[in-house]
């Protein structure tokens, strides 16, 4: 499978390190099938939002949980509202 961009890019908005990271990610994943990419890029926060409404917003709390945030940070997020 060949990876091609669909739109023109304004690379002036990105610094050299960001462009290098994007190039590395493209090189790493350019031959990975979409099912595997989806499994790699969707965590429990995404699945919970999807199961809820198929278009729900991921909450900060669920994103933090999926990222193994500390209990203190999770408590901070719970008490923020």
Secondary structure, DSSP 8 states (H G I E B T S, - for coil): -----SS---GGGS-HHHHHHHHHHHHHHTTS-HHHHHHHH--HHHHHHHHHHSS----HHHHHHHTT--HHHHHHHHH--
